[in-house]
Amino acid sequence: MDYQPPRHLLEVLQKIEYEEALLNGDPRYVDTREARGSEKTFTRLARKFGWDPVSNAFFAPFEKHILFFGHIGSGKTTELRRYAADLNASRRFYVVEVDVLARLDRNNLQYTEVLMAMAETLLERLHGDGVDLAVEALAPLQRWFGHVVETMTTSSELSADLKTVAEGGGGIPGLIKLLASFTAAFKTGSSQKSEWRREIRNDFTSLAQAFNALIRQAEADLAQAGRAERVLFLIDGTDKMRGEDTQLFFVQDAEQLLAIKTLVIYTAPLHLKYDGRLGGKLDADLVLPMIKLQERDGRRLQVGWSTMRRLLLLRADNCLFASDAEVERLVEYSGGHPRELLRLLKLCCEVADDQIDAAVVQTAIEKLAADYRYFLKPADYKLLKAIDSNPADGGNDEQAQELLHRLALLQYNDGTWRRSHPVVRTLEGYASAPPPA
């Protein structure tokens, strides 16, 4: 049966999930590449990992850690899932998707637990695909766990069967169970978390070596079976960490990330690209551009409007809108940001009686604008107004980075120009801000 968008406001409301990334085959998916100007983004990503999608030439680097930047909620995960499908289909890569938000505590996330989640997810995928690694391949990781269990003061809290696994038994299922006990504790805020982090950091070199050996053996077995030549991790959710955790993870602990000799993509918040402290440790130049509704000179970009309209009307049937003008206005005030469009739609569904008319749209715009009023300061309005008068300006200082992070400032064309969020421009603080000198 063909997909039909919801025709009742309450149904629309209940199906809106801000952090929902669409799975492959979801009928609500819209190809946004032309609207973003990102037609070459996948090719660039593939080539960074040594594969040319056109010629199928393959010269993979031994290791590569890539940051994939974009505004939070701009659709990075949805796009990366499609990239992952293409990379998997090439039979060059065995893509292991690690959703850290589902497995770990986003409010207190460090490389120690991300590493555990990577190992757990790799083993789960291998086991599910019938790739049975030899006992010798698992031994280094099991020995590391055995050492940790021996030295931890809370090891008595581990169950007897987990101790048996740590001592070398259980094969892949046992090791998965052991890793799962660690990641579960990291997610729930167990009292063991600090102690386990300390043990991992104290003996990190041995852990990295054991994990690297596991990856090499997995690649050898996959290649022998004709499945793939390299393991590639997709770490999703690392763009949604708290500010201090972001700095700790990508800047201070970058050497620990790089100690895992493999291929990795990390989602990263846009403001981090302009931090200035990343250096050359991580490959940090790939950005998923925003959907453009207009060019820098103000000319309407029809492909952007059409794309955003499709995104909206696949989630709420056209019959729910009093006229086409309401659809257009919601798209306009989203600024081309998919999640902001969903936020406006959600607000409309909460306040409308039976249809989304002009008054409902205006109320939604005002309510979304109020969310920005709560944190914007006079200096922020002044900077936003200055950037709007000269979109190539704005600098990369902490104030501009924070505005990018909180979506008061939106970026287009891989960063060549920026503009304030349309709802911000409706606020009194923006109107009363002094004009640029």
C-alpha positions in Angstrom: 0.0 0.0 0.0 1.3 3.5 -0.9 2.3 5.8 1.9 -0.3 8.4 2.9 0.7 11.3 5.1 -1.3 11.7 8.3 -4.6 13.5 7.8 -5.4 14.3 11.5 -3.5 16.9 13.5 -3.2 14.6 16.5 -1.7 11.8 14.4 0.8 14.3 13.0 1.8 15.4 16.4 2.3 11.9 17.8 4.6 11.0 14.9 7.0 13.9 15.2 10.3 12.8 16.7 13.1 15.3 16.6 15.9 12.8 17.0 14.4 10.2 14.7 16.8 9.5 11.8 15.0 7.9 8.9 15.8 4.3 8.1 16.6 3.2 4.5 13.3 2.8 2.7 11.3 5.1 4.8 8.7 6.7 2.5 9.2 10.1 4.2 12.8 10.4 3.0 13.4 13.3 0.6 16.6 13.6 -1.4 18.1 16.9 -0.3 21.4 16.8 -2.0 20.6 19.4 -4.7 18.9 21.7 -2.2 22.0 21.5 0.0 24.5 21.7 -2.8 26.0 18.5 -1.4 26.0 16.3 -4.5 29.7 15.7 -4.1 29.7 15.1 -0.3 29.4 11.3 -0.5 32.1 11.1 -3.2 34.4 13.2 -1.1 33.8 11.0 2.0 34.3 7.8 0.0 37.6 9.0 -1.5 38.9 10.0 2.0 38.5 6.3 2.8 40.3 5.3 -0.4 37.3 4.3 -2.6 36.2 5.9 -5.8 32.4 5.1 -6.3 32.7 5.7 -10.1 35.7 3.6 -11.0 35.6 1.3 -8.0 39.3 1.9 -7.5 40.4 1.2 -3.9 43.4 2.3 -2.1 42.3 2.4 1.6 44.4 4.2 4.2 45.5 2.1 7.2 43.5 4.5 9.5 41.4 7.6 9.0 39.2 9.4 11.6 36.8 11.8 9.9 34.5 14.4 11.6 31.2 14.9 9.8 29.9 18.4 10.7 26.5 20.0 10.5 23.9 21.8 12.5 22.2 19.7 15.1 19.0 18.4 13.6 20.0 19.2 10.0 19.8 15.5 8.9 23.3 14.2 9.3 22.3 10.8 10.6 19.7 10.3 7.9 22.2 11.1 5.2 25.0 9.1 6.8 22.7 6.0 6.9 22.4 6.3 3.1 26.1 6.7 2.8 26.6 3.7 4.9 24.3 1.6 2.7 26.3 2.6 -0.4 29.6 1.9 1.4 28.3 -1.5 2.5 27.0 -2.3 -1.0 30.5 -1.7 -2.4 31.8 -4.8 -0.6 34.8 -2.7 0.2 33.6 -1.7 3.7 31.9 -3.4 6.6 30.1 -0.4 8.2 29.4 -0.7 11.9 26.9 1.9 13.1 27.3 2.8 16.8 24.4 4.9 18.2 26.0 6.4 21.4 22.7 8.0 22.4 21.0 4.6 22.6 23.9 2.8 24.3 25.5 5.5 26.5 24.8 8.6 28.7 24.9 11.6 26.4 25.2 13.9 29.4 28.5 12.4 30.6 30.2 10.8 27.6 33.9 10.1 27.3 36.1 8.1 24.8 36.4 5.3 27.3 32.8 4.2 27.0 32.6 5.0 23.2 35.4 2.6 22.7 33.5 -0.1 24.7 30.4 0.6 22.6 32.5 0.3 19.4 33.8 -3.1 20.4 30.4 -4.3 21.5 28.6 -3.2 18.3 31.3 -4.7 16.1 31.1 -8.1 17.8 27.2 -8.0 17.7 27.3 -7.3 14.0 29.9 -10.0 13.3 27.9 -12.6 15.4 24.7 -11.6 13.7 26.2 -12.0 10.3 27.6 -15.4 11.2 31.3 -14.3 11.2 32.7 -16.5 14.0 36.2 -15.2 15.0 38.7 -17.7 16.2 39.4 -17.9 20.0 42.9 -16.6 19.4 41.4 -13.3 17.9 39.3 -12.7 21.1 42.1 -13.7 23.5 43.8 -10.3 23.8 40.6 -8.4 24.6 39.5 -11.1 27.1 42.9 -11.0 28.8 42.6 -7.2 29.1 39.2 -7.6 30.8 40.6 -10.4 33.0 43.3 -8.0 34.2 40.7 -5.2 34.9 38.4 -7.5 36.8 41.3 -8.6 39.0 42.4 -5.1 39.8 39.0 -3.4 40.3 37.9 -3.1 43.9 34.2 -3.6 42.8 34.9 -6.7 40.8 33.0 -8.7 43.4 29.9 -7.0 42.0 30.4 -8.8 38.7 28.4 -11.9 38.3 30.2 -15.3 38.3 29.5 -15.9 34.6 30.9 -12.5 33.6 34.1 -13.3 35.6 34.3 -16.6 33.7 34.1 -14.7 30.4 36.8 -12.2 31.5 39.0 -15.2 32.3 38.7 -16.4 28.7 35.4 -18.3 28.1 32.2 -17.8 26.3 33.5 -16.9 22.8 31.9 -13.9 21.0 28.5 -14.2 22.9 30.3 -14.1 26.2 32.5 -11.2 25.2 29.4 -9.3 24.0 27.8 -9.9 27.3 30.8 -8.6 29.2 31.0 -5.5 27.1 27.3 -4.9 27.5 27.7 -5.0 31.3 30.2 -2.1 31.0 28.2 0.0 28.5 25.0 -0.5 30.6 26.8 0.8 33.7 28.1 3.8 31.8 24.6 4.6 30.6 22.8 4.3 33.9 25.3 6.2 35.9 26.5 3.3 38.0 28.8 3.9 40.9 31.3 1.8 39.0 31.6 4.3 36.2 34.4 6.4 37.6 36.4 3.3 38.6 36.0 1.7 35.2 37.0 4.9 33.5 40.1 5.1 35.6 41.1 1.5 34.9 40.6 1.9 31.2 42.7 5.1 31.2 45.4 3.4 33.3 45.8 0.5 30.9 44.6 2.1 27.7 47.6 1.1 25.6 46.9 -2.6 26.2 43.2 -2.1 25.5 44.0 -0.2 22.2 46.3 -3.0 21.1 43.8 -5.7 21.9 41.0 -3.9 20.1 43.3 -3.2 17.1 44.1 -6.9 16.9 40.4 -7.8 17.0 39.7 -5.4 14.1 42.6 -6.8 12.0 41.3 -10.3 12.5 37.8 -9.3 11.6 39.0 -7.7 8.4 41.0 -10.7 7.5 38.0 -13.0 8.0 35.6 -10.7 6.1 38.0 -10.4 3.2 38.5 -14.2 3.0 34.7 -14.6 2.9 34.4 -11.9 0.2 32.3 -9.7 2.4 34.4 -6.6 2.7 38.0 -5.5 3.0 37.9 -2.9 5.8 35.8 -2.3 8.9 34.4 1.2 9.1 32.8 2.6 12.2 30.0 5.2 12.0 29.8 6.9 15.5 26.5 8.7 15.7 25.3 11.0 18.5 28.7 12.6 19.3 27.4 15.9 17.9 24.9 16.1 20.7 27.3 16.0 23.7 27.5 18.8 26.2 30.0 21.6 25.5 32.6 20.5 27.9 32.3 16.8 26.9 32.7 17.8 23.2 36.0 19.5 24.0 37.2 16.6 26.1 36.2 14.0 23.5 37.4 15.6 20.3 40.3 17.9 21.5 41.8 16.7 24.8 41.4 13.0 24.1 42.0 13.0 20.4 45.2 10.9 20.8 43.2 8.2 22.4 40.7 8.2 19.5 43.5 8.0 17.1 45.1 5.0 18.9 42.4 2.8 17.5 43.9 2.1 14.0 40.7 1.8 11.9 38.4 3.8 9.7 35.8 6.0 11.6 33.2 8.7 10.9 32.1 10.8 13.9 29.1 13.1 13.8 30.3 16.5 15.2 28.5 19.8 16.0 29.1 22.6 13.5 30.6 25.0 16.0 33.5 22.6 16.8 34.8 23.1 13.2 35.6 26.7 14.1 37.0 26.0 17.6 40.7 26.4 16.4 41.9 23.6 18.7 41.3 20.6 16.6 44.6 21.0 14.8 45.5 18.3 12.2 44.8 15.3 14.4 41.4 14.5 12.9 40.1 15.0 9.3 37.9 17.9 10.0 36.7 19.6 6.7 33.6 17.7 5.7 30.3 19.5 6.3 26.7 18.6 5.5 25.4 22.0 4.2 22.0 23.4 5.2 19.1 23.4 2.8 19.1 26.8 1.1 15.9 28.8 0.6 17.8 31.7 -1.0 21.1 32.6 -2.3 23.4 35.0 -0.5 22.1 37.9 -2.5 18.6 37.2 -1.5 17.4 35.5 -4.7 14.9 32.7 -4.0 16.2 29.2 -4.5 13.3 27.2 -5.7 14.8 23.7 -5.2 15.3 24.5 -1.5 11.6 25.6 -1.1 10.4 22.5 -3.0 12.5 20.2 -0.9 11.3 21.6 2.4 7.7 21.6 1.2 8.1 17.9 0.5 9.6 17.3 3.9 6.6 19.0 5.5 3.8 17.5 3.4 5.1 13.9 3.9 4.5 14.5 7.6 1.2 16.4 7.4 -1.3 16.0 4.6 -2.0 19.1 2.5 -5.7 18.9 3.6 -4.6 20.0 7.1 -3.5 23.5 5.8 -6.0 26.2 5.2 -4.1 27.3 2.1 -0.7 26.9 0.4 0.3 30.2 2.0 0.6 28.5 5.4 2.9 25.8 4.0 5.1 28.5 2.4 5.3 30.5 5.6 6.3 27.5 7.7 9.1 26.7 5.2 10.2 30.3 5.2 10.5 30.6 9.0 12.3 27.2 9.3 15.3 28.9 7.6 15.9 25.6 5.7 16.6 23.7 8.8 14.6 20.3 8.9 14.2 20.1 12.6 13.1 23.7 12.9 10.4 22.9 10.3 9.3 20.0 12.5 9.3 22.2 15.6 7.0 24.7 13.9 4.7 21.9 12.7 4.5 20.5 16.2 3.6 23.8 17.6 0.9 24.2 15.0 -0.6 20.9 15.8 -0.7 21.8 19.5 -2.6 25.0 19.1 -4.8 24.4 16.0 -8.5 23.4 16.3 -9.0 21.4 13.1 -6.8 23.1 10.5 -3.6 25.0 10.3 -4.5 28.6 9.2 -2.6 31.9 9.2 -3.3 32.6 12.9 -2.0 29.2 13.9 1.2 29.6 11.9 1.8 33.0 13.5 1.3 31.6 17.0 3.8 28.8 16.2 6.4 31.3 14.9 5.9 33.4 18.1 6.3 30.4 20.4 9.4 29.2 18.6 10.9 32.7 18.7 10.2 32.8 22.4 12.6 29.8 22.9 15.4 32.0 21.5 14.4 35.1 23.5 15.2 33.1 26.7 18.9 32.9 26.0 19.8 35.7 23.5 21.6 38.7 25.0 21.8 42.3 23.6 25.3 41.6 22.3 24.0 38.5 20.5 21.3 40.6 18.7 24.0 43.1 17.7 26.3 40.4 16.2 23.4 38.7 14.4 22.3 42.0 12.9 25.9 42.7 11.8 26.2 39.2 10.1 22.8 39.7 8.3 24.2 42.9 6.8 27.3 41.1 5.7 26.7 37.3 5.6 30.4 36.5 5.0 31.3 38.2 8.3 30.7 37.1 11.9 34.1 35.7 12.9 34.7 32.4 14.7 34.9 33.6 18.3 33.1 31.9 21.2 30.0 34.1 20.8 29.5 33.2 17.1 30.2 29.5 17.9 27.6 29.5 20.6 25.0 31.1 18.3 25.7 28.4 15.6 25.4 25.7 18.2 22.0 27.0 19.4 20.7 27.6 15.9 20.2 31.4 16.4 22.7 31.6 13.6 22.4 29.4 10.5 25.2 28.6 8.1 25.0 27.8 4.4 27.2 26.7 1.5 29.8 24.9 3.7 30.3 28.1 5.7 30.7 30.8 3.0 27.8 32.7 4.4 25.5 32.8 7.5 22.3 34.4 8.5 20.2 34.7 11.6 17.3 32.3 12.2 14.2 33.9 10.6 12.2 33.6 13.9 15.0 35.5 15.7 14.5 38.4 13.3 10.9 38.8 14.6 12.0 39.5 18.2 12.1 43.0 19.7 15.7 42.6 20.8 16.7 42.1 17.1 14.6 45.1 15.9 16.1 47.4 18.6 19.7 46.3 18.2 21.9 49.1 16.8 22.7 48.9 13.1 26.2 47.8 12.1 28.7 50.6 12.1 
